[in-house]
Amino acid sequence: MEDKQKVQTIITSKQLSSVMNNTKWEKLYNAILESLPLPPAYQVKYVTEDTLFPENFEDLWTWGDWKQGLRPFYLIEWIRVRPSYIEERGGLLEPKIIDIKKELIAIFKEFKIPYLDKNNSIYIYGYVKSTENLTY
């Protein structure tokens, strides 16, 4: 409970509003694990941290650790998701780019999850100052 109080204090001091709840996070989490061909790589900004995790997020060769890495959801200020993955196919073949952007956005629309599509990344916000630029 102490963590939730700390998060609430930070949210109030930054003048943020919640746009996600635990139910929406769970639906998103389950849909990504159950309906996508791969769990997309992500970078997360926690309310209680100034450092992003992972700090370097330009690599498209990895999957996201959705099973272990996100809980508790109330700590998430935002997640930056890369909706594509580069699949190595051996030394003689060009790598294959797997793009799951359409499938990911379909999940957002199905569960009314607000997001921002920006610079080849999709941002999912837990807390925001303004919902002006978000798509629902």
N, CA and C atoms as an extended XYZ file, in Angstrom:
408
Properties=species:S:1:pos:R:3:atomname:S:1:resname:S:1:resid:I:1 pbc="F F F"
N         0.821       -1.202        0.000 N   MET     1
C         0.000        0.000        0.000 CA  MET     1
C         0.859        1.258        0.000 C   MET     1
N         2.038        1.186        0.614 N   GLU     2
C         2.939        2.336        0.651 CA  GLU     2
C         3.329        2.767       -0.763 C   GLU     2
N         3.556        1.792       -1.670 N   ASP     3
C         3.895        2.099       -3.052 CA  ASP     3
C         2.779        2.872       -3.738 C   ASP     3
N         1.540        2.458       -3.528 N   LYS     4
C         0.407        3.132       -4.160 CA  LYS     4
C         0.295        4.574       -3.667 C   LYS     4
N         0.553        4.793       -2.395 N   GLN     5
C         0.501        6.149       -1.854 CA  GLN     5
C         1.617        7.008       -2.443 C   GLN     5
N         2.799        6.430       -2.590 N   LYS     6
C         3.928        7.144       -3.200 CA  LYS     6
C         3.599        7.507       -4.643 C   LYS     6
N         3.040        6.559       -5.393 N   VAL     7
C         2.655        6.797       -6.780 CA  VAL     7
C         1.604        7.911       -6.843 C   VAL     7
N         0.600        7.851       -5.975 N   GLN     8
C        -0.451        8.870       -5.973 CA  GLN     8
C         0.119       10.251       -5.679 C   GLN     8
N         1.072       10.338       -4.777 N   THR     9
C         1.717       11.618       -4.458 CA  THR     9
C         2.453       12.167       -5.684 C   THR     9
N         3.169       11.310       -6.392 N   ILE    10
C         3.902       11.726       -7.591 CA  ILE    10
C         2.930       12.152       -8.690 C   ILE    10
N         1.873       11.375       -8.888 N   ILE    11
C         0.868       11.698       -9.904 CA  ILE    11
C         0.254       13.069       -9.629 C   ILE    11
N        -0.060       13.317       -8.390 N   THR    12
C        -0.642       14.608       -8.000 CA  THR    12
C         0.353       15.737       -8.228 C   THR    12
N         1.614       15.529       -7.838 N   SER    13
C         2.615       16.585       -7.983 CA  SER    13
C         2.926       16.891       -9.449 C   SER    13
N         2.833       15.883      -10.320 N   LYS    14
C         3.067       16.092      -11.754 CA  LYS    14
C         1.800       16.514      -12.491 C   LYS    14
N         0.680       16.583      -11.774 N   GLN    15
C        -0.626       16.941      -12.330 CA  GLN    15
C        -1.030       15.992      -13.464 C   GLN    15
N        -0.889       14.691      -13.212 N   LEU    16
C        -1.251       13.666      -14.178 CA  LEU    16
C        -2.632       13.112      -13.857 C   LEU    16
N        -3.285       12.592      -14.897 N   SER    17
C        -4.566       11.919      -14.739 CA  SER    17
C        -4.442       10.502      -15.269 C   SER    17
N        -5.135        9.582      -14.645 N   SER    18
C        -5.115        8.195      -15.071 CA  SER    18
C        -5.991        8.001      -16.304 C   SER    18
N        -5.466        7.285      -17.313 N   VAL    19
C        -6.261        6.962      -18.494 CA  VAL    19
C        -6.410        5.454      -18.665 C   VAL    19
N        -5.757        4.702      -17.795 N   MET    20
C        -5.854        3.238      -17.815 CA  MET    20
C        -6.236        2.772      -16.417 C   MET    20
N        -6.820        1.592      -16.355 N   ASN    21
C        -7.090        0.975      -15.068 CA  ASN    21
C        -6.600       -0.467      -15.130 C   ASN    21
N        -6.638       -1.145      -14.031 N   ASN    22
C        -6.109       -2.505      -13.968 CA  ASN    22
C        -6.814       -3.446      -14.948 C   ASN    22
N        -8.118       -3.265      -15.120 N   THR    23
C        -8.881       -4.109      -16.046 CA  THR    23
C        -8.378       -3.935      -17.476 C   THR    23
N        -8.183       -2.691      -17.906 N   LYS    24
C        -7.682       -2.448      -19.263 CA  LYS    24
C        -6.265       -2.987      -19.436 C   LYS    24
N        -5.415       -2.776      -18.423 N   TRP    25
C        -4.048       -3.323      -18.500 CA  TRP    25
C        -4.090       -4.835      -18.632 C   TRP    25
N        -4.935       -5.502      -17.858 N   GLU    26
C        -5.031       -6.968      -17.927 CA  GLU    26
C        -5.527       -7.434      -19.297 C   GLU    26
N        -6.525       -6.747      -19.843 N   LYS    27
C        -7.037       -7.109      -21.167 CA  LYS    27
C        -5.956       -6.935      -22.232 C   LYS    27
N        -5.225       -5.823      -22.155 N   LEU    28
C        -4.130       -5.584      -23.092 CA  LEU    28
C        -3.062       -6.659      -22.956 C   LEU    28
N        -2.651       -6.905      -21.749 N   TYR    29
C        -1.623       -7.906      -21.434 CA  TYR    29
C        -2.016       -9.279      -21.992 C   TYR    29
N        -3.225       -9.726      -21.704 N   ASN    30
C        -3.691      -11.039      -22.166 CA  ASN    30
C        -3.823      -11.100      -23.686 C   ASN    30
N        -4.336      -10.043      -24.295 N   ALA    31
C        -4.501      -10.024      -25.748 CA  ALA    31
C        -3.154      -10.073      -26.459 C   ALA    31
N        -2.184       -9.367      -25.933 N   ILE    32
C        -0.850       -9.382      -26.547 CA  ILE    32
C        -0.252      -10.780      -26.465 C   ILE    32
N        -0.370      -11.416      -25.316 N   LEU    33
C         0.208      -12.754      -25.159 CA  LEU    33
C        -0.560      -13.828      -25.921 C   LEU    33
N        -1.867      -13.656      -26.082 N   GLU    34
C        -2.690      -14.708      -26.679 CA  GLU    34
C        -2.973      -14.532      -28.169 C   GLU    34
N        -2.982      -13.293      -28.664 N   SER    35
C        -3.443      -13.117      -30.042 CA  SER    35
C        -2.407      -12.585      -31.028 C   SER    35
N        -1.275      -12.129      -30.541 N   LEU    36
C        -0.253      -11.629      -31.461 CA  LEU    36
C         0.760      -12.724      -31.786 C   LEU    36
N         1.350      -12.679      -32.986 N   PRO    37
C         2.341      -13.691      -33.345 CA  PRO    37
C         3.633      -13.595      -32.532 C   PRO    37
N         3.863      -12.448      -31.919 N   LEU    38
C         5.032      -12.259      -31.063 CA  LEU    38
C         4.741      -11.146      -30.068 C   LEU    38
N         5.341      -11.200      -28.884 N   PRO    39
C         5.155      -10.107      -27.923 CA  PRO    39
C         6.102       -8.958      -28.293 C   PRO    39
N         5.573       -7.792      -28.659 N   PRO    40
C         6.431       -6.709      -29.128 CA  PRO    40
C         7.367       -6.172      -28.044 C   PRO    40
N         8.537       -5.749      -28.494 N   ALA    41
C         9.495       -5.127      -27.576 CA  ALA    41
C         8.890       -3.832      -27.038 C   ALA    41
N         9.239       -3.501      -25.813 N   TYR    42
C         8.728       -2.271      -25.223 CA  TYR    42
C         9.772       -1.613      -24.337 C   TYR    42
N         9.573       -0.336      -24.126 N   GLN    43
C        10.344        0.464      -23.185 CA  GLN    43
C         9.321        1.060      -22.227 C   GLN    43
N         9.608        1.012      -20.947 N   VAL    44
C         8.623        1.480      -19.975 CA  VAL    44
C         9.187        2.640      -19.152 C   VAL    44
N         8.302        3.584      -18.856 N   LYS    45
C         8.598        4.698      -17.957 CA  LYS    45
C         7.702        4.507      -16.748 C   LYS    45
N         8.327        4.244      -15.606 N   TYR    46
C         7.574        4.086      -14.364 CA  TYR    46
C         7.392        5.438      -13.688 C   TYR    46
N         6.281        5.633      -13.045 N   VAL    47
C         5.975        6.887      -12.353 CA  VAL    47
C         7.056        7.226      -11.326 C   VAL    47
N         7.582        6.216      -10.651 N   THR    48
C         8.528        6.425       -9.561 CA  THR    48
C         9.988        6.506      -10.010 C   THR    48
N        10.253        6.377      -11.307 N   GLU    49
C        11.632        6.367      -11.813 CA  GLU    49
C        11.815        7.455      -12.873 C   GLU    49
N        13.034        7.989      -12.952 N   ASP    50
C        13.360        8.923      -14.023 CA  ASP    50
C        14.027        8.210      -15.192 C   ASP    50
N        14.581        7.038      -14.943 N   THR    51
C        15.271        6.259      -15.961 CA  THR    51
C        14.282        5.362      -16.695 C   THR    51
N        14.440        5.281      -18.004 N   LEU    52
C        13.600        4.400      -18.809 CA  LEU    52
C        14.176        2.993      -18.770 C   LEU    52
N        13.303        1.996      -18.929 N   PHE    53
C        13.775        0.618      -18.941 CA  PHE    53
C        13.232       -0.099      -20.171 C   PHE    53
N        14.087       -0.598      -21.042 N   PRO    54
C        15.535       -0.411      -21.070 CA  PRO    54
C        15.881        0.994      -21.548 C   PRO    54
N        17.060        1.450      -21.176 N   GLU    55
C        17.476        2.802      -21.566 CA  GLU    55
C        17.662        2.907      -23.073 C   GLU    55
N        18.301        1.918      -23.693 N   ASN    56
C        18.501        1.888      -25.133 CA  ASN    56
C        17.373        1.074      -25.761 C   ASN    56
N        16.670        1.685      -26.704 N   PHE    57
C        15.508        1.009      -27.270 CA  PHE    57
C        15.442        1.160      -28.785 C   PHE    57
N        16.566        1.088      -29.442 N   GLU    58
C        16.570        1.230      -30.887 CA  GLU    58
C        16.671       -0.119      -31.589 C   GLU    58
N        16.844       -1.187      -30.860 N   ASP    59
C        17.036       -2.528      -31.386 CA  ASP    59
C        15.704       -3.181      -31.740 C   ASP    59
N        15.573       -3.707      -32.952 N   LEU    60
C        14.344       -4.386      -33.363 CA  LEU    60
C        14.533       -5.897      -33.429 C   LEU    60
N        15.586       -6.393      -32.799 N   TRP    61
C        15.904       -7.816      -32.882 CA  TRP    61
C        15.406       -8.598      -31.676 C   TRP    61
N        14.725       -7.959      -30.758 N   THR    62
C        14.290       -8.643      -29.542 CA  THR    62
C        12.768       -8.579      -29.387 C   THR    62
N        12.248       -9.506      -28.601 N   TRP    63
C        10.834       -9.508      -28.229 CA  TRP    63
C        10.707       -8.857      -26.859 C   TRP    63
N         9.496       -8.497      -26.501 N   GLY    64
C         9.241       -7.920      -25.191 CA  GLY    64
C         8.921       -8.991      -24.158 C   GLY    64
N         9.361       -8.760      -22.943 N   ASP    65
C         9.110       -9.700      -21.847 CA  ASP    65
C         7.817       -9.313      -21.136 C   ASP    65
N         6.695       -9.521      -21.812 N   TRP    66
C         5.391       -9.149      -21.272 CA  TRP    66
C         5.005      -10.003      -20.079 C   TRP    66
N         5.452      -11.229      -20.011 N   LYS    67
C         5.062      -12.119      -18.914 CA  LYS    67
C         5.647      -11.690      -17.583 C   LYS    67
N         6.884      -11.239      -17.572 N   GLN    68
C         7.570      -10.934      -16.312 CA  GLN    68
C         7.698       -9.447      -16.015 C   GLN    68
N         7.681       -8.590      -17.045 N   GLY    69
C         8.189       -7.255      -16.859 CA  GLY    69
C         7.287       -6.111      -16.520 C   GLY    69
N         5.985       -6.253      -16.458 N   LEU    70
C         5.144       -5.064      -16.357 CA  LEU    70
C         4.449       -4.821      -15.030 C   LEU    70
N         4.191       -5.826      -14.277 N   ARG    71
C         3.409       -5.632      -13.057 CA  ARG    71
C         4.239       -5.009      -11.943 C   ARG    71
N         3.651       -4.248      -11.059 N   PRO    72
C         2.241       -3.847      -10.989 CA  PRO    72
C         1.944       -2.722      -11.983 C   PRO    72
N         0.782       -2.791      -12.580 N   PHE    73
C         0.400       -1.860      -13.630 CA  PHE    73
C         0.284       -0.416      -13.146 C   PHE    73
N        -0.081       -0.199      -11.899 N   TYR    74
C        -0.276        1.169      -11.412 CA  TYR    74
C         1.016        1.984      -11.401 C   TYR    74
N         2.160        1.327      -11.555 N   LEU    75
C         3.441        2.035      -11.598 CA  LEU    75
C         3.771        2.590      -12.983 C   LEU    75
N         3.058        2.152      -14.009 N   ILE    76
C         3.409        2.500      -15.387 CA  ILE    76
C         2.881        3.885      -15.763 C   ILE    76
N         3.807        4.786      -16.064 N   GLU    77
C         3.419        6.090      -16.589 CA  GLU    77
C         3.121        5.945      -18.085 C   GLU    77
N         4.024        5.276      -18.802 N   TRP    78
C         3.780        4.967      -20.212 CA  TRP    78
C         4.669        3.816      -20.662 C   TRP    78
N         4.255        3.213      -21.786 N   ILE    79
C         5.020        2.160      -22.438 CA  ILE    79
C         5.178        2.562      -23.897 C   ILE    79
N         6.388        2.465      -24.391 N   ARG    80
C         6.670        2.676      -25.821 CA  ARG    80
C         6.846        1.296      -26.447 C   ARG    80
N         6.007        0.960      -27.408 N   VAL    81
C         6.024       -0.351      -28.035 CA  VAL    81
C         6.542       -0.234      -29.461 C   VAL    81
N         7.422       -1.147      -29.831 N   ARG    82
C         7.868       -1.267      -31.221 CA  ARG    82
C         7.014       -2.329      -31.891 C   ARG    82
N         6.158       -1.945      -32.840 N   PRO    83
C         5.243       -2.913      -33.443 CA  PRO    83
C         5.856       -3.716      -34.593 C   PRO    83
N         7.182       -3.839      -34.620 N   SER    84
C         7.819       -4.651      -35.644 CA  SER    84
C         9.039       -5.355      -35.067 C   SER    84
N         9.436       -6.388      -35.759 N   TYR    85
C        10.530       -7.247      -35.310 CA  TYR    85
C        11.304       -7.703      -36.540 C   TYR    85
N        12.620       -7.727      -36.440 N   ILE    86
C        13.457       -8.207      -37.535 CA  ILE    86
C        13.836       -9.653      -37.243 C   ILE    86
N        13.394      -10.544      -38.137 N   GLU    87
C        13.661      -11.975      -37.975 CA  GLU    87
C        14.842      -12.365      -38.865 C   GLU    87
N        15.884      -12.867      -38.247 N   GLU    88
C        17.050      -13.365      -38.974 CA  GLU    88
C        16.678      -14.643      -39.701 C   GLU    88
N        17.108      -14.778      -40.952 N   ARG    89
C        16.768      -15.969      -41.725 CA  ARG    89
C        18.019      -16.647      -42.279 C   ARG    89
N        19.123      -16.501      -41.590 N   GLY    90
C        20.362      -17.124      -42.036 CA  GLY    90
C        21.238      -16.136      -42.777 C   GLY    90
N        22.452      -16.545      -43.057 N   GLY    91
C        23.423      -15.660      -43.679 CA  GLY    91
C        23.152      -15.332      -45.132 C   GLY    91
N        22.430      -16.167      -45.839 N   LEU    92
C        22.203      -15.957      -47.265 CA  LEU    92
C        20.923      -15.197      -47.585 C   LEU    92
N        19.983      -15.190      -46.660 N   LEU    93
C        18.702      -14.511      -46.893 CA  LEU    93
C        18.638      -13.193      -46.140 C   LEU    93
N        17.967      -12.248      -46.747 N   GLU    94
C        17.736      -10.968      -46.086 CA  GLU    94
C        16.844      -11.185      -44.860 C   GLU    94
N        17.070      -10.418      -43.795 N   PRO    95
C        16.169      -10.529      -42.639 CA  PRO    95
C        14.738      -10.165      -43.040 C   PRO    95
N        13.781      -10.765      -42.370 N   LYS    96
C        12.358      -10.518      -42.630 CA  LYS    96
C        11.822       -9.590      -41.545 C   LYS    96
N        11.108       -8.555      -41.953 N   ILE    97
C        10.496       -7.643      -40.985 CA  ILE    97
C         9.071       -8.110      -40.741 C   ILE    97
N         8.766       -8.401      -39.483 N   ILE    98
C         7.419       -8.804      -39.084 CA  ILE    98
C         6.757       -7.578      -38.463 C   ILE    98
N         5.702       -7.115      -39.079 N   ASP    99
C         5.002       -5.914      -38.616 CA  ASP    99
C         3.653       -6.320      -38.021 C   ASP    99
N         3.441       -5.978      -36.759 N   ILE   100
C         2.184       -6.326      -36.081 CA  ILE   100
C         1.377       -5.085      -35.681 C   ILE   100
N         1.673       -3.965      -36.332 N   LYS   101
C         1.019       -2.708      -35.971 CA  LYS   101
C        -0.502       -2.783      -36.106 C   LYS   101
N        -0.995       -3.322      -37.219 N   LYS   102
C        -2.453       -3.402      -37.426 CA  LYS   102
C        -3.112       -4.250      -36.348 C   LYS   102
N        -2.501       -5.377      -36.017 N   GLU   103
C        -3.059       -6.261      -34.995 CA  GLU   103
C        -3.045       -5.591      -33.619 C   GLU   103
N        -1.983       -4.864      -33.334 N   LEU   104
C        -1.860       -4.169      -32.047 CA  LEU   104
C        -2.917       -3.070      -31.927 C   LEU   104
N        -3.082       -2.281      -32.975 N   ILE   105
C        -4.085       -1.212      -32.952 CA  ILE   105
C        -5.497       -1.796      -32.863 C   ILE   105
N        -5.727       -2.950      -33.474 N   ALA   106
C        -7.042       -3.606      -33.355 CA  ALA   106
C        -7.328       -3.962      -31.894 C   ALA   106
N        -6.305       -4.399      -31.164 N   ILE   107
C        -6.468       -4.688      -29.729 CA  ILE   107
C        -6.829       -3.414      -28.978 C   ILE   107
N        -6.132       -2.314      -29.267 N   PHE   108
C        -6.425       -1.035      -28.603 CA  PHE   108
C        -7.873       -0.621      -28.850 C   PHE   108
N        -8.315       -0.756      -30.082 N   LYS   109
C        -9.692       -0.357      -30.415 CA  LYS   109
C       -10.708       -1.260      -29.739 C   LYS   109
N       -10.441       -2.556      -29.724 N   GLU   110
C       -11.373       -3.505      -29.106 CA  GLU   110
C       -11.597       -3.194      -27.628 C   GLU   110
N       -10.525       -2.848      -26.918 N   PHE   111
C       -10.630       -2.618      -25.476 CA  PHE   111
C       -10.627       -1.135      -25.099 C   PHE   111
N       -10.736       -0.260      -26.119 N   LYS   112
C       -10.779        1.196      -25.894 CA  LYS   112
C        -9.574        1.678      -25.083 C   LYS   112
N        -8.409        1.255      -25.526 N   ILE   113
C        -7.158        1.624      -24.868 CA  ILE   113
C        -6.566        2.831      -25.593 C   ILE   113
N        -6.349        3.938      -24.888 N   PRO   114
C        -5.795        5.129      -25.535 CA  PRO   114
C        -4.321        4.909      -25.902 C   PRO   114
N        -3.952        5.431      -27.074 N   TYR   115
C        -2.568        5.272      -27.516 CA  TYR   115
C        -2.167        6.453      -28.387 C   TYR   115
N        -0.872        6.562      -28.625 N   LEU   116
C        -0.307        7.578      -29.501 CA  LEU   116
C         0.651        6.875      -30.445 C   LEU   116
N         0.447        7.024      -31.737 N   ASP   117
C         1.288        6.439      -32.766 CA  ASP   117
C         2.266        7.532      -33.207 C   ASP   117
N         3.557        7.337      -32.908 N   LYS   118
C         4.531        8.395      -33.144 CA  LYS   118
C         5.916        7.809      -33.426 C   LYS   118
N         6.524        8.219      -34.513 N   ASN   119
C         7.904        7.859      -34.852 CA  ASN   119
C         8.178        6.354      -34.802 C   ASN   119
N         7.390        5.574      -35.498 N   ASN   120
C         7.567        4.109      -35.561 CA  ASN   120
C         7.415        3.412      -34.212 C   ASN   120
N         6.788        4.072      -33.280 N   SER   121
C         6.507        3.496      -31.971 CA  SER   121
C         5.060        3.808      -31.608 C   SER   121
N         4.517        2.985      -30.738 N   ILE   122
C         3.183        3.238      -30.213 CA  ILE   122
C         3.318        3.400      -28.704 C   ILE   122
N         2.783        4.491      -28.192 N   TYR   123
C         2.842        4.790      -26.774 CA  TYR   123
C         1.497        4.461      -26.134 C   TYR   123
N         1.561        3.722      -25.056 N   ILE   124
C         0.379        3.397      -24.266 CA  ILE   124
C         0.579        4.092      -22.920 C   ILE   124
N        -0.328        4.961      -22.581 N   TYR   125
C        -0.170        5.761      -21.366 CA  TYR   125
C        -1.017        5.231      -20.215 C   TYR   125
N        -0.416        5.202      -19.049 N   GLY   126
C        -1.150        4.928      -17.831 CA  GLY   126
C        -1.655        6.230      -17.234 C   GLY   126
N        -0.802        7.266      -17.361 N   TYR   127
C        -1.110        8.586      -16.801 CA  TYR   127
C        -0.663        9.656      -17.795 C   TYR   127
N        -1.449       10.716      -17.924 N   VAL   128
C        -1.131       11.810      -18.842 CA  VAL   128
C        -1.509       13.153      -18.232 C   VAL   128
N        -0.913       14.209      -18.790 N   LYS   129
C        -1.336       15.560      -18.428 CA  LYS   129
C        -2.533       15.967      -19.258 C   LYS   129
N        -2.562       15.479      -20.518 N   SER   130
C        -3.651       15.825      -21.440 CA  SER   130
C        -3.931       14.628      -22.342 C   SER   130
N        -5.188       14.426      -22.664 N   THR   131
C        -5.572       13.334      -23.576 CA  THR   131
C        -5.727       13.853      -25.005 C   THR   131
N        -5.346       15.090      -25.236 N   GLU   132
C        -5.556       15.764      -26.511 CA  GLU   132
C        -5.013       14.983      -27.721 C   GLU   132
N        -3.827       14.405      -27.625 N   ASN   133
C        -3.197       13.751      -28.771 CA  ASN   133
C        -3.431       12.239      -28.827 C   ASN   133
N        -4.179       11.704      -27.885 N   LEU   134
C        -4.385       10.262      -27.828 CA  LEU   134
C        -5.517        9.824      -28.754 C   LEU   134
N        -5.381        8.621      -29.287 N   THR   135
C        -6.424        8.005      -30.098 CA  THR   135
C        -7.105        6.949      -29.239 C   THR   135
N        -8.422        6.872      -29.320 N   TYR   136
C        -9.168        5.886      -28.551 CA  TYR   136
C        -9.819        4.886      -29.484 C   TYR   136
